[in-house]
């Protein structure tokens, strides 16, 4: 990588932003679901998230 920078006459690696539509970043909303009670309760936080336009991930822990 150093040789590529030197060959291009550059002194640093350019940062190419990857968020769409000119956005500067993002936030991630995730809810961990540990039990069947939590699983059955998922509709409540999903409803709250949706009311604010937030899309969240709900992760159910698998127990063997």
C-alpha positions in Angstrom: 0.0 0.0 0.0 2.9 2.3 0.8 4.3 1.8 -2.7 1.0 2.5 -4.3 0.7 5.8 -2.4 4.2 6.7 -3.4 3.6 5.9 -7.0 0.5 8.0 -7.0 2.3 10.9 -5.3 -0.1 10.7 -2.4 0.7 11.2 1.2 -2.4 9.6 2.7 -5.1 7.1 1.9 -8.3 8.9 0.9 -11.4 8.1 2.9 -14.3 7.4 0.6 -17.6 7.8 2.4 -20.0 5.0 1.9 -23.3 6.1 3.5 -26.0 6.7 0.9 -27.6 10.0 -0.1 -24.8 12.1 1.4 -25.6 11.0 5.0 -22.7 11.3 7.5 -23.4 8.1 9.5 -25.9 5.8 11.0 -27.2 4.4 14.2 -28.0 0.7 14.9 -30.8 -0.3 17.1 -30.8 -3.9 18.3 -32.8 -5.7 21.0 -31.4 -8.9 22.5 -34.2 -11.4 23.3 -33.1 -13.9 25.9 -36.2 -15.8 26.8 -39.6 -16.8 25.5 -41.1 -14.0 27.6 -38.9 -11.6 25.8 -39.8 -13.1 22.4 -43.5 -12.8 23.2 -42.8 -9.1 24.2 -41.1 -8.2 20.9 -44.1 -6.5 19.4 -43.9 -3.7 22.0 -40.4 -2.5 21.3 -40.9 -3.0 17.6 -44.0 -0.8 17.8 -42.1 1.9 19.7 -39.2 1.8 17.2 -41.6 1.9 14.2 -43.5 4.9 15.7 -40.2 6.9 15.5 -39.3 5.5 12.1 -36.5 3.4 13.5 -35.9 -0.1 12.0 -34.4 -2.4 14.6 -33.0 -5.9 14.7 -34.3 -8.3 17.3 -31.9 -11.1 18.1 -33.2 -14.3 19.7 -30.5 -16.1 21.7 -30.5 -19.8 20.8 -30.2 -22.2 23.7 -29.4 -25.8 23.2 
